[in-house]
C-alpha cells in the first residue's frame, strides 16, 4: 500500500500528501457529476 511505500522510503512523504489530497469521500450522488473515477 501507499503508506508502506512511504515507510520504506520508496515514495516521499510530499508525494503521498499530494496523492491523498486528490481523494475525497462524499455521501451525495450529485457530487459525482465531475469525477473521473468512483470507488465504492
PDB file of N, CA, C and O in Angstrom:
ATOM      1  N   UNK A   1       0.829  -1.188   0.000  1.00  0.00           N
ATOM      2  CA  UNK A   1       0.000   0.000   0.000  1.00  0.00           C
ATOM      3  C   UNK A   1       0.870   1.246   0.000  1.00  0.00           C
ATOM      4  O   UNK A   1       2.088   1.170   0.159  1.00  0.00           O
ATOM      5  N   UNK A   2       0.249   2.357  -0.175  1.00  0.00           N
ATOM      6  CA  UNK A   2       0.985   3.613  -0.322  1.00  0.00           C
ATOM      7  C   UNK A   2       1.734   3.990   0.949  1.00  0.00           C
ATOM      8  O   UNK A   2       2.879   4.436   0.883  1.00  0.00           O
ATOM      9  N   UNK A   3       1.103   3.818   2.099  1.00  0.00           N
ATOM     10  CA  UNK A   3       1.774   4.143   3.364  1.00  0.00           C
ATOM     11  C   UNK A   3       2.995   3.260   3.582  1.00  0.00           C
ATOM     12  O   UNK A   3       4.002   3.722   4.116  1.00  0.00           O
ATOM     13  N   UNK A   4       2.921   2.017   3.182  1.00  0.00           N
ATOM     14  CA  UNK A   4       4.057   1.106   3.288  1.00  0.00           C
ATOM     15  C   UNK A   4       5.222   1.564   2.433  1.00  0.00           C
ATOM     16  O   UNK A   4       6.379   1.447   2.836  1.00  0.00           O
ATOM     17  N   UNK A   5       4.920   2.084   1.257  1.00  0.00           N
ATOM     18  CA  UNK A   5       5.967   2.605   0.384  1.00  0.00           C
ATOM     19  C   UNK A   5       6.623   3.845   0.989  1.00  0.00           C
ATOM     20  O   UNK A   5       7.824   4.057   0.826  1.00  0.00           O
ATOM     21  N   UNK A   6       5.840   4.654   1.681  1.00  0.00           N
ATOM     22  CA  UNK A   6       6.403   5.835   2.349  1.00  0.00           C
ATOM     23  C   UNK A   6       7.336   5.386   3.470  1.00  0.00           C
ATOM     24  O   UNK A   6       8.440   5.913   3.605  1.00  0.00           O
ATOM     25  N   UNK A   7       6.896   4.414   4.275  1.00  0.00           N
ATOM     26  CA  UNK A   7       7.719   3.917   5.382  1.00  0.00           C
ATOM     27  C   UNK A   7       9.031   3.325   4.891  1.00  0.00           C
ATOM     28  O   UNK A   7      10.058   3.447   5.560  1.00  0.00           O
ATOM     29  N   UNK A   8       9.004   2.682   3.722  1.00  0.00           N
ATOM     30  CA  UNK A   8      10.211   2.068   3.157  1.00  0.00           C
ATOM     31  C   UNK A   8      11.074   3.080   2.411  1.00  0.00           C
ATOM     32  O   UNK A   8      12.186   2.757   1.994  1.00  0.00           O
ATOM     33  N   UNK A   9      10.572   4.297   2.239  1.00  0.00           N
ATOM     34  CA  UNK A   9      11.326   5.334   1.547  1.00  0.00           C
ATOM     35  C   UNK A   9      11.198   5.276   0.035  1.00  0.00           C
ATOM     36  O   UNK A   9      11.939   5.956  -0.676  1.00  0.00           O
ATOM     37  N   UNK A  10      10.271   4.476  -0.462  1.00  0.00           N
ATOM     38  CA  UNK A  10      10.071   4.360  -1.903  1.00  0.00           C
ATOM     39  C   UNK A  10       9.326   5.582  -2.439  1.00  0.00           C
ATOM     40  O   UNK A  10       9.644   6.092  -3.513  1.00  0.00           O
ATOM     41  N   UNK A  11       8.341   6.041  -1.688  1.00  0.00           N
ATOM     42  CA  UNK A  11       7.549   7.219  -2.057  1.00  0.00           C
ATOM     43  C   UNK A  11       7.800   8.308  -1.018  1.00  0.00           C
ATOM     44  O   UNK A  11       7.634   8.063   0.176  1.00  0.00           O
ATOM     45  N   UNK A  12       8.197   9.509  -1.450  1.00  0.00           N
ATOM     46  CA  UNK A  12       8.408  10.601  -0.495  1.00  0.00           C
ATOM     47  C   UNK A  12       7.094  11.031   0.167  1.00  0.00           C
ATOM     48  O   UNK A  12       6.020  10.904  -0.422  1.00  0.00           O
ATOM     49  N   UNK A  13       7.197  11.539   1.393  1.00  0.00           N
ATOM     50  CA  UNK A  13       6.005  11.989   2.122  1.00  0.00           C
ATOM     51  C   UNK A  13       5.254  13.075   1.362  1.00  0.00           C
ATOM     52  O   UNK A  13       4.024  13.105   1.377  1.00  0.00           O
ATOM     53  N   UNK A  14       5.979  13.957   0.706  1.00  0.00           N
ATOM     54  CA  UNK A  14       5.326  15.033  -0.051  1.00  0.00           C
ATOM     55  C   UNK A  14       4.461  14.460  -1.172  1.00  0.00           C
ATOM     56  O   UNK A  14       3.359  14.951  -1.418  1.00  0.00           O
ATOM     57  N   UNK A  15       4.952  13.430  -1.848  1.00  0.00           N
ATOM     58  CA  UNK A  15       4.179  12.795  -2.922  1.00  0.00           C
ATOM     59  C   UNK A  15       2.950  12.097  -2.352  1.00  0.00           C
ATOM     60  O   UNK A  15       1.877  12.133  -2.953  1.00  0.00           O
ATOM     61  N   UNK A  16       3.108  11.455  -1.182  1.00  0.00           N
ATOM     62  CA  UNK A  16       1.986  10.817  -0.500  1.00  0.00           C
ATOM     63  C   UNK A  16       0.884  11.835  -0.226  1.00  0.00           C
ATOM     64  O   UNK A  16      -0.286  11.577  -0.510  1.00  0.00           O
ATOM     65  N   UNK A  17       1.251  12.981   0.321  1.00  0.00           N
ATOM     66  CA  UNK A  17       0.256  14.012   0.638  1.00  0.00           C
ATOM     67  C   UNK A  17      -0.384  14.577  -0.635  1.00  0.00           C
ATOM     68  O   UNK A  17      -1.570  14.908  -0.643  1.00  0.00           O
ATOM     69  N   UNK A  18       0.399  14.685  -1.698  1.00  0.00           N
ATOM     70  CA  UNK A  18      -0.141  15.154  -2.971  1.00  0.00           C
ATOM     71  C   UNK A  18      -1.193  14.172  -3.502  1.00  0.00           C
ATOM     72  O   UNK A  18      -2.263  14.583  -3.952  1.00  0.00           O
ATOM     73  N   UNK A  19      -0.886  12.891  -3.445  1.00  0.00           N
ATOM     74  CA  UNK A  19      -1.820  11.866  -3.916  1.00  0.00           C
ATOM     75  C   UNK A  19      -3.080  11.855  -3.064  1.00  0.00           C
ATOM     76  O   UNK A  19      -4.191  11.829  -3.593  1.00  0.00           O
ATOM     77  N   UNK A  20      -2.911  11.874  -1.754  1.00  0.00           N
ATOM     78  CA  UNK A  20      -4.062  11.789  -0.856  1.00  0.00           C
ATOM     79  C   UNK A  20      -4.944  13.036  -0.914  1.00  0.00           C
ATOM     80  O   UNK A  20      -6.132  12.964  -0.603  1.00  0.00           O
ATOM     81  N   UNK A  21      -4.379  14.171  -1.307  1.00  0.00           N
ATOM     82  CA  UNK A  21      -5.190  15.385  -1.416  1.00  0.00           C
ATOM     83  C   UNK A  21      -6.189  15.286  -2.568  1.00  0.00           C
ATOM     84  O   UNK A  21      -7.142  16.062  -2.633  1.00  0.00           O
ATOM     85  N   UNK A  22      -5.973  14.332  -3.474  1.00  0.00           N
ATOM     86  CA  UNK A  22      -6.889  14.127  -4.598  1.00  0.00           C
ATOM     87  C   UNK A  22      -8.015  13.153  -4.279  1.00  0.00           C
ATOM     88  O   UNK A  22      -8.907  12.951  -5.104  1.00  0.00           O
ATOM     89  N   UNK A  23      -7.988  12.550  -3.098  1.00  0.00           N
ATOM     90  CA  UNK A  23      -9.008  11.582  -2.697  1.00  0.00           C
ATOM     91  C   UNK A  23     -10.022  12.283  -1.798  1.00  0.00           C
ATOM     92  O   UNK A  23      -9.657  12.955  -0.833  1.00  0.00           O
ATOM     93  N   UNK A  24     -11.299  12.116  -2.130  1.00  0.00           N
ATOM     94  CA  UNK A  24     -12.338  12.799  -1.363  1.00  0.00           C
ATOM     95  C   UNK A  24     -13.531  11.866  -1.187  1.00  0.00           C
ATOM     96  O   UNK A  24     -14.003  11.268  -2.153  1.00  0.00           O
ATOM     97  N   UNK A  25     -14.005  11.744   0.014  1.00  0.00           N
ATOM     98  CA  UNK A  25     -15.206  10.955   0.276  1.00  0.00           C
ATOM     99  C   UNK A  25     -16.439  11.837   0.221  1.00  0.00           C
ATOM    100  O   UNK A  25     -16.431  12.957   0.732  1.00  0.00           O
ATOM    101  N   UNK A  26     -17.494  11.337  -0.396  1.00  0.00           N
ATOM    102  CA  UNK A  26     -18.755  12.086  -0.477  1.00  0.00           C
ATOM    103  C   UNK A  26     -19.926  11.165  -0.157  1.00  0.00           C
ATOM    104  O   UNK A  26     -19.815   9.943  -0.261  1.00  0.00           O
ATOM    105  N   UNK A  27     -21.031  11.756   0.226  1.00  0.00           N
ATOM    106  CA  UNK A  27     -22.236  10.999   0.546  1.00  0.00           C
ATOM    107  C   UNK A  27     -23.394  11.292  -0.397  1.00  0.00           C
ATOM    108  O   UNK A  27     -24.396  10.577  -0.392  1.00  0.00           O
ATOM    109  N   UNK A  28     -23.264  12.335  -1.201  1.00  0.00           N
ATOM    110  CA  UNK A  28     -24.351  12.780  -2.068  1.00  0.00           C
ATOM    111  C   UNK A  28     -24.001  12.488  -3.534  1.00  0.00           C
ATOM    112  O   UNK A  28     -22.937  12.884  -4.010  1.00  0.00           O
ATOM    113  N   UNK A  29     -24.893  11.798  -4.243  1.00  0.00           N
ATOM    114  CA  UNK A  29     -24.647  11.441  -5.642  1.00  0.00           C
ATOM    115  C   UNK A  29     -24.435  12.657  -6.544  1.00  0.00           C
ATOM    116  O   UNK A  29     -23.800  12.532  -7.592  1.00  0.00           O
ATOM    117  N   UNK A  30     -24.938  13.799  -6.175  1.00  0.00           N
ATOM    118  CA  UNK A  30     -24.771  14.988  -7.017  1.00  0.00           C
ATOM    119  C   UNK A  30     -23.307  15.413  -7.119  1.00  0.00           C
ATOM    120  O   UNK A  30     -22.939  16.140  -8.042  1.00  0.00           O
ATOM    121  N   UNK A  31     -22.480  14.972  -6.193  1.00  0.00           N
ATOM    122  CA  UNK A  31     -21.060  15.329  -6.231  1.00  0.00           C
ATOM    123  C   UNK A  31     -20.255  14.445  -7.183  1.00  0.00           C
ATOM    124  O   UNK A  31     -19.060  14.671  -7.370  1.00  0.00           O
ATOM    125  N   UNK A  32     -20.893  13.444  -7.783  1.00  0.00           N
ATOM    126  CA  UNK A  32     -20.207  12.543  -8.707  1.00  0.00           C
ATOM    127  C   UNK A  32     -20.156  13.058 -10.144  1.00  0.00           C
ATOM    128  O   UNK A  32     -19.466  12.470 -10.976  1.00  0.00           O
ATOM    129  N   UNK A  33     -20.862  14.128 -10.451  1.00  0.00           N
ATOM    130  CA  UNK A  33     -21.018  14.528 -11.847  1.00  0.00           C
ATOM    131  C   UNK A  33     -19.716  14.969 -12.527  1.00  0.00           C
ATOM    132  O   UNK A  33     -19.628  14.886 -13.752  1.00  0.00           O
ATOM    133  N   UNK A  34     -18.723  15.424 -11.801  1.00  0.00           N
ATOM    134  CA  UNK A  34     -17.481  15.903 -12.414  1.00  0.00           C
ATOM    135  C   UNK A  34     -16.263  15.088 -11.986  1.00  0.00           C
ATOM    136  O   UNK A  34     -15.184  15.649 -11.792  1.00  0.00           O
ATOM    137  N   UNK A  35     -16.420  13.784 -11.838  1.00  0.00           N
ATOM    138  CA  UNK A  35     -15.298  12.948 -11.405  1.00  0.00           C
ATOM    139  C   UNK A  35     -14.877  11.997 -12.517  1.00  0.00           C
ATOM    140  O   UNK A  35     -15.670  11.661 -13.396  1.00  0.00           O
ATOM    141  N   UNK A  36     -13.612  11.566 -12.468  1.00  0.00           N
ATOM    142  CA  UNK A  36     -13.089  10.615 -13.441  1.00  0.00           C
ATOM    143  C   UNK A  36     -13.285   9.174 -12.988  1.00  0.00           C
ATOM    144  O   UNK A  36     -13.397   8.272 -13.818  1.00  0.00           O
ATOM    145  N   UNK A  37     -13.327   8.950 -11.667  1.00  0.00           N
ATOM    146  CA  UNK A  37     -13.431   7.593 -11.153  1.00  0.00           C
ATOM    147  C   UNK A  37     -14.185   7.578  -9.838  1.00  0.00           C
ATOM    148  O   UNK A  37     -14.029   8.474  -9.008  1.00  0.00           O
ATOM    149  N   UNK A  38     -15.008   6.548  -9.652  1.00  0.00           N
ATOM    150  CA  UNK A  38     -15.738   6.352  -8.399  1.00  0.00           C
ATOM    151  C   UNK A  38     -15.386   4.972  -7.882  1.00  0.00           C
ATOM    152  O   UNK A  38     -15.480   3.989  -8.616  1.00  0.00           O
ATOM    153  N   UNK A  39     -14.981   4.891  -6.624  1.00  0.00           N
ATOM    154  CA  UNK A  39     -14.686   3.612  -5.977  1.00  0.00           C
ATOM    155  C   UNK A  39     -15.711   3.417  -4.878  1.00  0.00           C
ATOM    156  O   UNK A  39     -15.845   4.242  -3.974  1.00  0.00           O
ATOM    157  N   UNK A  40     -16.425   2.319  -4.972  1.00  0.00           N
ATOM    158  CA  UNK A  40     -17.476   2.045  -3.997  1.00  0.00           C
ATOM    159  C   UNK A  40     -16.948   1.194  -2.868  1.00  0.00           C
ATOM    160  O   UNK A  40     -17.692   0.859  -1.947  1.00  0.00           O
TER     161      UNK A  40
END
